[in-house]
Amino acid sequence: MKKTWISATICALAISTVLAGCSDSSSTDSSTATPGSSAQATASGPVSIKVFADQDSASNQDLANSWFSKQLEQKFNIKFNWTTVPFDGAPEKRQISLASGDYPDLFLLVPYIDHFTQSDLLKYGQQGVVLPLNDLIDKYGPNIKKTLDAYPDYKAMNTAPDGKIYGLGQFAACYHCSFPNKMWVNSTWMKKLNISTPKTTDDFKKMLEAFKTKDPNGNGKADEIPLSGSIETFGVHVVPFLMNGFIYDDDHTYLVMDNGKVDIAANKPEWKEGLKYIKSLYDEGLIDPGAFTQNADAFKKIGENKDAQILGAGAGMHPAIFVDIADGNRFSKDYDSIPPIVGPGNVSYSTFSYAGNPGTSFVLTNKASKDVQIAAIKALDYMYTLDGQLASQVGKEDVDWRKPQSGDKALDDSMKPLYAPIPLKAGEKNLNNNWISLGQYLSDSNLRGSLVQSTDIYSDKAYERRLFEATKNNYDTKQPKQVFPYWALWIDPNSADQASMLQTNITNYVNQSALQFITGNKNLDKDWDAYVKGFDGLDLKSYLTIMQKSYDSSTYSKK
């Protein structure tokens, strides 16, 4: 039912990837160039950098002729020699280039398409193929250094247990994405049925019962679906929100922290009680059976049912997953988020997921000369400044974005508005000024929070504000004090294959068993002990040992 994080962090295919090969070059430079100064040019002209990059051709991206590419070349006296690949098949194409030994000075990747895993970086860093960036950052990357120091989790994600930084990943602080497992309920139906916001698991069940039996859409038919979701990502699984009223469910690894000790939640008595509650909802027809089998398209067909509104509540990071949000839509305004519900043990959690991808997307190889290393890190450092952020992620001033006008409000009410994107005209293609997803190296809360947004949260122009407020008001601060920081852990390459296999087997076992218990194919009273015993056969002990070792050796703050 889920994509596994270790597989995404370790495997050489799919969304995550590798590095290999060898050549001759040192990893650092001892020159006295000052941070922010122009890159040293060779005797024949600008510093030439060979770059392998993922290119979003579907969005009209042309990196060689992009305005931002030209800005970097002019500002830092460099010349990019691009090898670009479309998103489709990008990891495989990069692997082919590396296996042949014909790889570039620099990799620039879109992290959700392809990135270097932490295990890859350890392996190839030890081989000398990937260059550590520590000295380069200290000498030529003051803004990168400032960011690493300001965000400990981001620093831990990029710092190996040996203290070396073998590459840098993007830091996209999508605030609402950090709390993906939200619950959006039909507040119009709630008002019609005089239902208050549910606070407990019992309240939530009563609300779903009313949605099912009291004909809130008023068509005289028993066609309402009280609760639905899907099997894909983006917080659409129905179990985590419900389980969080009993025990913490991270919807990812099922691992939890207990005073610095790594453990699993899915074999605990509280997990059993959570399954009993969810089964009771399922048995009464309050959960759509399709929530455990359908994809996002099928989920949206329920939310956008043609004849009548039939969805009472939907699980998801945001409501656009299951309803249209464009102005003039039929149903979007009807759905509001609710806080986590409190279970019988006075437990109530929100699922937290760090807003960043494990692994790195900026990697210098040993093909890079000292001049290339310095030039590349200076260009990257610029992307960690406000001017660089706006240029790389948004584009040209007064073309792609404008300065605030009188009356403009920032997304975060506590911040001063800094910029407002200028939308494309109808039918207009991307202007190829920015680097789109390739350039989001620092999209922190300061940048996102200063975005100009309308104050009408149900307008599509203020959708980000709607999600920001839902997260701030209902989910932030409700996560456990300690969560298992899978995003910041570096697994020893010698244990990587074993960890990947164990993690896949264990999470699949948890997912499949949960579904069997909920639907009645397994009996919670008769089969629970055998289910718990089943973890022994999956070698849960070894898995937890590997995770504990990775946690203990990580640079992640243990406070």
Disulfide bonds with the S-S distance in Angstrom:
Cys174-Cys177 1.90
